[in-house]
Amino acid sequence: MDISYLKSLGFSDRAGQLYITLLKIGPSSVRKLAEFSGFNRGVVYEDLKWLQEQGLVDFYEKENKQWFVAGPPEQL
């Protein structure tokens, strides 16, 4: 997936990078996403909220943690 394509759909650089990261690493906690993306956790939460509002990310709870999952790129 190319970041320029996501930007053409209205993604910010960070939200696009976070979505791509989530697609690559699979279900993840905010801590893991922050580690792999290089963004701090506050930024990750902010962009995850936007991605959820777009219907591209969902979450579930496991062992008292939230795990985030990217929807398939076909939803774009």
C-alpha positions in Angstrom: 0.0 0.0 0.0 1.3 3.4 -0.9 1.1 6.4 1.4 0.4 8.8 -1.6 -2.7 6.8 -2.5 -4.0 7.1 1.1 -3.2 10.8 1.1 -5.3 11.2 -2.1 -8.2 9.7 -0.1 -7.9 12.3 2.7 -5.5 10.5 5.1 -3.0 12.6 6.9 0.6 11.4 6.7 0.5 10.0 10.3 -2.9 8.2 9.8 -1.8 6.7 6.6 1.5 5.5 8.1 -0.4 4.1 11.1 -2.9 2.2 8.9 -0.1 0.7 6.8 1.8 -0.3 10.0 -1.4 -1.9 11.4 -1.9 -3.9 8.1 1.7 -5.1 8.3 1.9 -6.2 11.9 -1.7 -7.3 12.5 -3.7 -6.9 15.7 -1.8 -4.6 18.0 -1.9 -2.7 21.3 -1.3 1.1 21.2 2.1 0.5 22.8 3.1 -1.9 20.0 1.8 0.5 17.3 3.7 3.3 18.8 6.9 1.3 18.8 6.5 0.1 15.2 5.3 3.4 13.8 7.7 5.7 15.7 4.9 7.9 16.9 4.1 8.6 20.6 1.1 6.9 22.1 -1.0 10.1 22.3 -0.6 10.6 18.5 -1.4 6.9 18.0 -4.7 7.2 20.0 -5.6 10.4 18.1 -5.1 8.8 14.7 -6.7 5.5 15.7 -9.8 7.5 16.6 -9.9 9.1 13.2 -9.4 5.7 11.5 -12.2 4.2 13.6 -14.5 7.0 12.6 -13.7 6.2 8.9 -14.6 2.5 9.6 -11.1 1.3 8.8 -10.0 0.2 12.3 -11.8 -1.8 14.9 -10.7 -3.0 18.3 -11.4 -5.7 20.8 -10.4 -6.3 24.4 -8.1 -9.1 25.4 -6.4 -9.5 28.8 -7.6 -6.0 29.9 -5.9 -4.4 26.8 -7.4 -2.9 23.7 -6.2 -4.6 20.5 -6.6 -2.7 17.2 -7.2 -4.3 13.9 -7.1 -2.7 10.4 -10.0 -3.4 8.1 -9.1 -4.7 4.7 -7.8 -2.2 2.1 -10.7 -3.1 -0.2 -12.9 -1.0 2.1 -11.1 2.1 0.9 
